[in-house]
Amino acid sequence: MPEHYDTLETRDPEERERALFAALPAHLAHAKKNAPGWTRILADVDAGEVTSRAALARLPVTRKSDLPGLQKAERPLGGLNAVPVGELGRIFASPGPIYDAQGRGRDGSRLARALFAAGFRAGDLTVNTFSYHFTPAGSMLESGALALGCTVVPTGVGQTEMQVATIGDLRANAYMGTPSFLKLIVEKADELGADIASLKKAAVGAEYLPPALRASMRGRGIHVTQSYASADLGLIAYESEAMEGMILDEALILEIVRPGTGDPVREGEVGEIVITSFNADYPLIRFGTGDLSAVLPGISPCGRTNTRIRGWMGRADQTTKVRGMFVQPSQIAEVVKRHREIAKARLVVDNPGGADRMILHCEVAAEGEALKAAIEVSLREITKLRGEVAFGKPGELANDGKVIEDARKYE
């Protein structure tokens, strides 16, 4: 039985990098030519010159939070689709509302790779408890499982007693859904005295997987593996049997940028996940997911050689309201750009005595009252709010991706 989904997973990392950036210029040219939204966004970009990470980092970031505005201005997909709407396979609707496109190809969201790493194989009988209504998870996982040759039982969400009965009657050996719903099904089976011992593997996602839950499922003989995907991008990263970080999908270019900017962080530093996908129907170029993570060093012990990330580590959109005014990570980034002496900064908002206070903590090599005063002026000009500045040495601020920390306490 093969250990990997295909040979792409075990390529030399430099070979993978060369292949991705060799394909990028033509992909950008395709997006500019066929998608009106990308024609506008990339108007000043010469696609033929974007052949390196440095060149890619100069392109604008389009964030998920931008999609409702873009789509409202140009129905239905903000002009980001590179084929007519009538040639797409599905359009999903997520809260916002945000509409996401999927092409007609087999396993369009590329979930088969993650399911293979989770141990799913042809002939497995899997219950798919993700929703099939409006949002894409149910269809995405089903397409991946079918591509592997699995048989799918589309159970959807809810009705735990019926879920238990279905697993028991069909002797289903695999589960797809959220970890919390898996827990509910197992608990309901215990309550009913039902036999679901046939269940041996679970591919979970869409929410946090507590280590204790994974361990408890393992104790029952259920191997649980998680993946990280989104409606717009499909599969982003997935766990393998090594359980050491999440491995990037082969069809993507990953960048980790400082929240509120398009600037890549140092390797290992926490920042926002920005993805460039090679989806010809719905290209997304420097697409900011709004999720935080960091790159892990080295290669997975499972033999897959692609970049690994630490998984989901929170949200990058840390916009906070202070004294009636919104303060955004991009504003803090602008303060840092004005003062080259600042290596890194974090705005902490608290409320001693009940009144909001802002303190901008800055890592600097050398302190000085003149520098502090200048930064305070910049902070006031950019945010329209008064704030204090506190200095620290390089490396003192936590590596957690936070640019704005809301530390206010309320009685």
Residue pairs with C-beta under 8 A, 6 or more apart in sequence:
1 121
3 302
3 303
4 10
4 116
4 303
4 304
5 112
5 113
5 116
5 117
8 16
8 250
9 113
9 247
9 250
9 303
9 304
9 305
9 306
10 303
10 304
10 305
11 19
11 305
12 305
13 299
13 305
13 306
13 307
16 250
16 305
16 306
20 253
20 278
21 51
21 52
21 53
21 56
21 253
22 51
23 278
24 50
24 51
24 56
24 253
24 276
25 47
25 48
25 49
25 50
25 51
26 47
27 278
27 280
27 283
28 42
28 45
28 47
28 50
28 285
29 47
29 48
30 82
30 280
30 283
31 38
31 42
31 82
31 283
31 285
32 38
32 39
32 42
32 45
32 47
33 39
34 82
34 83
35 79
35 80
35 81
35 82
35 283
36 74
36 79
37 70
37 74
37 77
37 78
37 79
37 80
38 79
38 80
38 82
38 283
38 285
39 79
40 79
41 60
41 62
41 285
42 59
42 60
42 285
45 59
49 55
50 56
50 59
53 255
53 264
56 253
56 255
56 276
56 286
57 255
57 262
57 263
57 264
59 262
59 285
59 286
60 262
60 286
61 257
61 261
61 262
61 274
61 286
61 287
61 288
62 70
62 284
62 285
62 286
62 287
62 288
63 287
63 288
63 289
63 290
64 98
64 230
64 232
64 287
64 288
64 289
64 290
65 288
65 290
65 317
67 78
67 96
67 98
67 232
68 96
68 97
68 98
70 78
70 79
70 80
71 77
71 78
71 97
71 98
71 99
76 85
76 91
76 99
77 85
77 91
77 99
77 101
77 282
80 101
80 282
80 283
80 284
81 88
81 101
81 281
81 282
82 280
82 281
82 282
82 283
83 103
83 280
83 281
85 91
85 101
87 104
87 281
88 101
88 102
88 103
88 104
88 281
88 282
89 102
89 103
89 104
89 105
89 108
90 101
90 102
90 136
90 139
91 99
91 100
91 101
91 102
92 99
92 100
92 101
92 102
92 134
92 135
92 136
92 139
92 231
93 99
93 134
93 135
94 100
94 134
94 135
94 136
94 231
98 231
98 232
100 136
100 231
100 232
100 282
101 281
101 282
102 108
102 109
102 136
102 139
102 140
102 234
102 281
102 282
103 279
103 280
103 281
103 282
106 143
106 147
107 143
107 144
107 146
107 147
108 143
108 234
109 136
109 140
109 143
109 144
109 229
109 234
109 235
110 144
110 234
110 235
110 249
110 251
111 140
111 141
111 143
111 144
111 145
111 227
111 229
111 234
111 235
112 143
112 144
112 145
112 147
112 148
113 144
113 235
113 238
113 249
113 250
114 144
114 203
114 225
114 227
114 229
114 235
114 238
114 239
114 249
115 141
115 144
115 145
115 148
115 150
115 176
115 203
116 148
117 225
117 238
117 239
117 240
117 241
117 247
117 302
117 304
118 201
118 202
118 203
118 223
118 225
118 227
118 238
118 239
119 201
119 223
119 225
119 241
120 126
120 145
120 148
120 150
120 174
120 201
120 203
121 148
121 149
121 150
122 148
122 149
122 150
123 149
123 150
123 151
124 145
124 148
124 150
124 151
124 173
124 174
124 201
125 150
125 151
125 153
125 170
125 171
125 172
125 173
125 174
126 145
126 150
126 151
126 152
126 153
126 172
126 173
126 174
126 175
126 176
127 153
127 155
127 163
127 166
127 167
127 172
127 174
127 175
127 176
127 177
128 138
128 141
128 142
128 145
128 152
128 153
128 154
128 155
128 156
128 176
128 177
129 155
129 156
129 157
129 163
129 175
129 176
129 177
129 178
129 181
129 182
129 185
130 137
130 138
130 140
130 141
130 156
130 157
130 176
130 177
130 178
130 206
131 137
131 138
131 156
131 157
132 138
132 139
132 142
132 154
132 156
133 156
135 231
136 231
137 205
137 206
137 229
138 154
138 156
140 229
140 234
141 176
141 203
142 152
142 154
144 235
145 152
145 176
146 152
150 174
153 166
153 170
153 172
155 162
155 163
155 166
157 177
157 181
160 184
160 185
160 188
161 188
161 192
163 185
163 188
164 185
164 188
164 189
164 192
164 194
164 196
165 194
166 172
167 175
167 185
167 189
167 196
167 198
167 199
168 189
168 194
168 195
168 196
168 198
171 198
172 198
172 199
173 198
173 199
173 200
173 201
174 199
174 200
174 201
174 202
174 203
175 182
175 185
175 199
175 201
175 202
175 203
175 204
175 222
176 202
176 203
176 204
177 202
177 204
178 204
178 205
178 206
178 207
179 202
179 204
179 207
179 208
179 209
179 210
179 213
179 214
179 224
179 226
180 207
180 213
182 202
182 204
182 213
182 217
182 222
182 224
183 213
183 216
185 196
186 196
186 217
186 220
186 222
188 194
189 195
189 196
197 221
199 222
200 221
200 222
200 223
201 222
201 223
201 224
201 225
202 217
202 222
202 223
202 224
202 225
203 225
203 226
203 227
204 224
204 225
204 226
204 227
205 226
205 227
205 228
205 229
208 312
209 224
209 226
213 224
214 224
217 223
217 224
218 224
225 238
225 239
225 240
225 241
226 238
226 239
226 246
226 311
227 235
227 237
227 238
227 239
227 246
228 235
228 236
228 237
228 238
228 246
228 311
228 312
229 235
229 236
230 236
230 289
232 282
232 284
232 287
233 252
233 275
233 277
233 284
233 287
233 289
234 249
234 277
234 279
235 249
236 248
236 249
236 252
236 273
236 275
236 289
237 246
237 247
237 248
237 249
237 308
237 309
237 311
238 246
238 247
238 249
239 245
239 246
239 247
240 247
240 300
240 302
240 304
241 302
242 300
242 301
242 302
244 296
244 300
244 301
244 308
245 296
245 300
245 308
245 309
245 310
245 311
246 308
246 309
246 310
246 311
247 300
247 302
247 304
247 306
247 307
247 308
248 254
248 306
248 307
248 308
248 309
249 306
250 306
251 277
251 278
251 279
252 275
252 276
252 277
252 278
253 275
253 276
254 273
254 274
254 275
254 295
254 307
254 309
255 264
255 273
255 274
255 275
255 276
255 286
256 264
256 265
256 269
256 270
256 271
256 272
256 273
256 274
256 293
256 294
256 295
256 309
257 263
257 264
257 265
257 271
257 272
257 274
257 288
258 264
258 265
258 271
258 272
258 329
258 333
258 403
259 271
259 272
259 292
259 316
259 317
259 318
259 329
259 333
259 401
259 403
260 316
260 328
260 329
260 330
260 331
260 332
260 333
260 403
261 329
261 330
261 333
262 274
262 286
263 333
264 271
265 271
267 295
267 297
268 294
268 295
268 296
268 297
268 399
269 294
269 399
269 401
270 292
270 293
270 294
270 310
270 313
270 399
270 400
270 401
271 292
271 293
271 294
271 316
271 401
272 288
272 289
272 290
272 291
272 292
272 316
272 401
273 288
273 289
273 291
273 292
273 293
273 309
273 316
274 286
274 287
274 288
274 289
275 284
275 286
275 287
275 289
276 284
276 285
276 286
276 287
277 283
277 284
277 285
277 287
288 316
289 316
290 315
290 316
290 317
291 312
291 313
291 314
291 315
291 316
292 312
292 313
292 314
292 315
292 316
292 400
292 401
293 309
293 310
293 311
293 312
293 313
294 309
294 310
294 313
294 399
294 401
295 307
295 308
295 309
295 310
296 308
296 309
296 310
298 308
299 305
299 308
300 308
313 400
313 401
314 400
314 401
316 329
316 401
317 329
318 329
318 402
318 403
318 404
318 405
318 406
319 326
319 327
319 328
319 329
319 404
320 326
320 327
320 349
320 404
320 406
321 327
322 349
322 356
322 358
322 383
322 385
323 356
323 385
325 383
325 384
325 385
327 347
327 349
327 358
327 383
327 385
327 404
328 404
329 403
329 404
331 382
331 383
332 345
332 346
332 347
332 360
332 403
332 404
333 403
334 378
334 382
335 342
335 345
335 360
335 375
335 378
335 379
335 382
336 342
336 344
336 345
338 378
339 362
339 371
339 374
339 375
339 378
341 364
341 365
341 366
341 371
342 362
342 363
342 364
342 375
343 362
343 363
343 364
343 365
343 394
344 362
344 363
344 394
344 397
345 360
345 361
345 362
345 363
345 397
345 403
346 360
346 361
346 397
346 402
346 403
346 404
346 405
347 358
347 359
347 360
347 361
347 387
347 403
347 404
347 405
348 358
348 359
348 360
348 361
348 405
348 407
349 356
349 357
349 358
349 404
349 405
349 406
349 407
349 408
350 356
350 357
350 359
350 407
350 408
350 409
351 357
351 408
351 409
351 410
356 408
357 387
357 388
358 379
358 383
358 385
358 386
358 387
358 388
359 387
359 388
359 389
359 390
360 375
360 379
360 387
360 388
360 389
360 390
361 390
361 391
361 392
361 397
362 375
362 389
362 390
362 391
362 392
363 391
363 392
363 393
363 394
363 395
363 396
363 397
364 371
364 391
364 392
364 393
364 394
365 393
365 394
367 391
372 389
372 391
375 389
376 386
376 387
376 388
376 389
379 385
379 386
379 387
379 389
380 386
380 387
